[in-house]
Amino acid sequence: MKLLTFSPVAGVERLGVLIGDKILDVEFAHRAAVRNQQFPLGYLPSNILDFLRLGDSAMQTANLLCKWFENNPNKEDIAEFWYYASSISLCSPVPHPTSMRDGYAFRQHVESARRNRGLEMIPEYDDIPIFYFTNHQAVFGPGEIPVQELHLDKLDFELECAIVIGKEGSNIPANRADEYIAGYMVMNDWSARTLQMQEMKLNLGPAKGKDFATSLGPWLVTKDELEVRKISTPNGDKYDLEMKTIINGRDISKGNLKDMTWTFAQIIERASYGVTLYPGDVIGSGTCGTGCFLELNGSKVFTPPMWIQPNDVVDCSIELLGTLSNTVHLV
């Protein structure tokens, strides 16, 4: 399934599922199907967090709902419960994460970024799958990204993948951690590099250079849709999915999700040590190799250096997960 959050009218967020070129309102369609005795009893909520808290039962009911809709020959009879995707604004699939961590899982990115600063590769990278907490209250989906003047001083994109935790757990071993993943989505970790580099001289952060915006979307893809690209490893699952960024129609970066040095399972094991992960927690992979201007500029891929400017259109894509398109807007 492709789960999403959409806005039928301004200020309203509804849980939906993408079926072809249509978005089905999960709660209202389920109510109607049950009322018309076309569907078994059950409950599907109006938002993604409540949906995830219901666990496997909600996933199973939503799957049945999708099949019911696909097999219904009289879709116009239930037209009030679905929309054409092209006519609806999408929010972040998880607009209000319970928390948001971001990893550092691609060795190529770390090595290149350090080499460009004249630093050796740090050996501790191979010891732990490091992560930091970012602002889960500054989450955006497709569409405009508002930035202020200081953010535009070396404003950067970061091409990443993110997972959403689907069930509660603590001290989760890596060999069971994939069971806790509800799905995958594209992530763009916007970065104000001048602010970031200033604060990190004090050995804290990144914080102010990151806390203004993170984009997620366009939808949350459940694991069953990725099965054909799965690579099983002793340390958890990987996926052979091409990643790329296009800015204003120009190819900028390209990578592959299978190149993660640390798997999401290993990151979950680390993140859950001594603490509880909850449904709706978001965890990013970290930037893929070549997945930001900081790395590309340092490697002299672009001369003069490039940075994000107002009105730039940034398209981050991952195979099977979709394209997350954002336009930068100065406020």
C-alpha positions in Angstrom: 0.0 0.0 0.0 0.9 3.6 -0.4 -0.4 5.4 2.7 -0.6 9.2 2.6 -2.0 12.2 4.3 -3.9 14.6 2.1 -5.7 17.9 2.6 -9.1 18.1 0.9 -9.5 21.7 2.2 -7.0 24.0 3.8 -6.2 23.2 7.4 -7.7 19.6 7.3 -5.5 16.5 7.2 -7.0 13.1 6.3 -5.5 9.6 6.0 -5.7 8.2 2.6 -4.4 5.5 0.4 -3.2 5.8 -3.2 -4.9 3.4 -5.6 -3.9 4.1 -9.2 -4.7 7.7 -9.9 -7.1 8.0 -7.0 -6.9 8.7 -3.3 -9.3 6.9 -1.1 -10.3 8.5 2.2 -9.6 5.6 4.5 -12.0 6.4 7.4 -15.0 7.5 5.4 -14.8 4.8 2.7 -14.5 2.1 5.4 -17.5 3.5 7.3 -19.6 3.4 4.1 -18.5 -0.1 3.2 -19.5 -1.4 6.7 -22.7 0.6 6.7 -23.7 -1.0 3.3 -22.8 -4.4 4.6 -20.2 -4.8 2.0 -17.3 -5.1 4.4 -16.6 -6.8 7.7 -16.7 -4.8 10.9 -13.6 -3.1 12.1 -12.3 0.4 12.5 -10.0 2.7 10.5 -9.1 6.1 11.8 -8.7 9.5 10.1 -5.0 10.0 10.8 -1.8 8.0 10.3 -0.7 8.0 14.0 -3.9 6.3 15.2 -3.7 4.0 12.2 -0.1 2.9 13.1 -1.1 2.4 16.8 -3.6 -0.2 15.7 -0.8 -2.3 14.2 -1.3 -5.3 11.9 -5.1 -5.2 12.3 -5.3 -1.8 10.6 -2.9 -2.8 7.9 -5.0 -5.9 7.1 -8.3 -4.0 7.1 -6.8 -1.3 4.9 -5.6 -3.9 2.4 -9.1 -5.4 2.3 -10.5 -1.9 1.8 -8.2 -1.3 -1.2 -9.3 -4.6 -2.8 -13.0 -3.7 -2.1 -12.5 -0.3 -3.9 -10.6 -1.8 -6.8 -13.3 -4.4 -7.4 -16.2 -2.0 -7.0 -17.5 -1.3 -10.6 -19.6 1.6 -9.5 -17.0 4.0 -8.2 -19.2 7.0 -9.0 -21.7 5.7 -6.4 -19.0 6.3 -3.7 -17.4 9.4 -5.3 -17.7 11.4 -2.0 -15.0 9.1 -0.5 -12.3 9.4 -3.2 -10.4 12.1 -5.1 -8.2 12.2 -8.2 -4.7 12.4 -6.9 -3.9 15.3 -9.3 -6.6 17.4 -7.7 -5.5 17.1 -4.0 -2.7 18.6 -1.9 -0.5 16.1 -0.2 0.9 16.6 3.3 3.8 14.7 4.8 2.6 11.0 5.1 3.4 11.4 8.8 2.7 15.1 9.4 3.2 15.0 13.1 5.9 12.3 13.9 6.1 11.2 17.6 9.9 11.8 17.2 12.4 12.1 14.4 15.9 10.8 14.3 18.4 11.0 11.4 21.2 8.5 10.8 24.6 8.6 9.1 24.4 5.3 7.3 26.2 6.0 3.9 29.9 5.6 4.3 30.6 7.2 0.9 29.0 10.5 2.0 30.8 10.5 5.3 34.2 9.8 3.7 33.8 12.4 1.0 32.6 15.1 3.3 35.5 14.5 5.7 38.1 14.3 2.8 36.8 17.6 1.4 37.5 19.1 4.8 41.0 17.6 4.9 40.1 15.0 7.6 40.8 11.3 7.7 37.9 8.9 7.9 37.0 8.6 11.6 37.4 5.0 12.7 34.5 5.2 15.2 32.2 5.3 12.2 32.5 1.5 12.1 31.6 1.1 15.8 28.1 2.5 16.1 25.3 3.5 13.7 25.2 7.1 14.9 22.1 9.4 14.7 20.8 12.7 16.0 17.4 14.0 16.9 15.9 16.6 14.6 12.8 18.8 14.9 9.6 16.6 14.5 7.5 19.8 14.7 8.9 21.3 11.4 7.8 18.6 8.9 6.7 19.3 5.4 5.3 17.2 2.6 5.4 18.1 -1.1 5.1 21.8 -2.0 6.5 25.0 -0.6 9.4 25.1 1.9 9.4 28.4 3.8 12.9 29.6 4.7 14.3 32.8 6.2 17.3 34.9 5.2 19.9 33.1 7.4 18.8 29.7 6.0 19.8 30.9 2.5 23.4 31.2 3.4 24.5 27.9 1.7 21.1 26.3 1.8 21.4 22.6 0.9 19.3 19.6 0.2 20.0 16.1 1.5 18.7 13.0 -0.4 17.7 10.4 2.1 15.3 7.5 2.8 13.2 7.4 5.9 11.3 4.6 7.8 8.3 4.9 10.1 8.2 2.7 13.2 5.0 0.6 13.2 4.9 -0.9 16.6 6.2 -0.1 20.1 9.4 -1.7 21.3 12.6 -1.3 23.2 16.0 -3.1 23.2 15.1 -4.4 19.7 17.8 -6.7 18.3 18.8 -6.1 14.7 17.7 -9.6 13.6 14.0 -8.7 14.5 14.1 -4.9 13.8 12.7 -5.0 10.3 9.5 -6.3 11.9 9.1 -2.9 13.5 9.1 -1.0 10.2 5.7 0.1 8.9 7.1 1.5 5.6 9.5 3.6 3.7 9.4 7.1 2.2 11.6 9.8 0.6 13.3 12.3 2.9 14.9 15.6 2.2 16.9 16.9 5.2 17.2 20.6 4.5 20.4 22.1 5.8 21.5 25.7 6.4 25.3 25.0 6.1 26.6 28.3 7.5 24.4 28.0 10.6 25.3 24.3 10.9 29.1 24.8 10.7 29.1 27.7 13.1 27.2 25.7 15.8 29.2 22.5 15.4 32.4 24.3 16.2 31.1 24.1 19.8 30.8 20.2 19.5 27.0 20.2 19.6 24.4 20.0 16.9 23.5 20.0 14.1 20.5 21.8 15.4 19.8 25.3 14.3 21.2 24.5 10.8 18.6 21.7 10.5 15.5 22.5 12.7 13.6 24.7 10.3 12.4 22.0 7.8 12.5 18.3 6.9 10.4 17.1 3.9 8.9 13.6 3.9 6.8 12.0 1.2 5.0 11.8 -1.1 3.6 8.7 0.6 4.5 5.8 2.9 5.1 2.6 1.0 4.6 -0.6 2.9 7.3 -3.3 2.8 5.2 -5.7 0.7 5.5 -3.4 -2.3 9.3 -3.5 -2.1 9.7 -7.2 -1.7 11.0 -7.7 -5.3 14.0 -5.4 -4.5 14.8 -6.7 -1.1 18.3 -7.8 -0.3 18.5 -9.9 2.9 21.7 -9.6 4.9 22.8 -10.9 8.4 22.3 -7.3 9.6 18.8 -6.7 8.3 17.2 -6.0 5.0 18.4 -3.6 2.3 16.7 -2.6 -0.9 18.1 -2.1 -4.4 16.4 1.2 -5.2 17.9 4.0 -7.3 18.0 7.5 -5.6 18.3 10.8 -7.4 17.9 14.5 -7.1 16.9 16.9 -9.9 16.9 20.6 -9.3 15.2 22.9 -11.8 15.2 20.1 -14.3 19.0 19.4 -13.9 20.4 16.1 -12.7 22.3 16.8 -9.6 22.9 13.6 -7.6 22.4 9.8 -7.9 22.8 6.9 -5.4 21.3 3.6 -4.4 19.6 2.6 -1.1 21.4 -0.7 -1.1 24.7 1.2 -0.5 23.8 1.9 3.2 26.7 0.8 5.3 24.5 0.5 8.4 21.1 -1.0 7.8 17.9 0.4 9.2 17.7 -2.7 11.4 21.1 -1.8 13.0 20.0 1.8 13.5 16.8 0.6 15.2 18.8 -1.7 17.5 21.0 1.3 18.5 18.1 3.8 18.8 16.0 1.4 20.9 18.7 0.6 23.4 17.4 1.5 26.8 14.5 3.6 25.3 11.2 2.8 23.7 10.4 3.4 20.1 6.7 4.2 19.3 4.5 4.0 16.3 5.0 7.1 14.3 8.6 7.6 15.1 10.5 8.6 11.9 14.2 7.5 11.3 16.2 8.8 8.4 19.0 7.0 6.7 21.3 10.0 6.4 22.6 11.4 3.1 23.4 9.0 0.3 26.7 9.4 -1.5 26.7 12.6 -3.7 23.3 13.4 -2.0 24.0 17.1 -1.1 25.8 20.1 -2.4 28.2 20.1 0.6 29.7 16.9 -0.7 29.5 17.8 -4.4 30.9 21.3 -4.1 33.8 20.0 -2.0 34.5 17.3 -4.6 34.6 20.1 -7.3 31.7 18.5 -9.2 30.2 22.0 -9.5 32.4 25.1 -10.0 31.5 27.6 -8.9 29.8 25.9 -5.9 26.1 25.6 -6.1 23.5 26.1 -3.3 19.8 26.2 -3.2 18.2 29.5 -4.1 14.7 31.0 -3.7 12.1 29.5 -6.1 14.3 26.5 -6.9 12.4 23.3 -7.5 14.0 20.3 -5.8 12.9 16.8 -6.7 14.1 14.0 -4.6 13.2 10.5 -5.9 13.6 6.9 -4.8 12.5 4.0 -7.1 9.2 2.6 -6.0 8.8 5.3 -3.3 8.0 8.2 -5.6 9.2 11.7 -6.1 9.2 14.4 -3.3 9.0 17.8 -5.0 9.5 21.0 -3.1 9.8 24.7 -4.1 11.9 27.0 -1.8 10.1 30.1 -0.7 11.7 33.0 1.1 9.5 34.4 3.9 
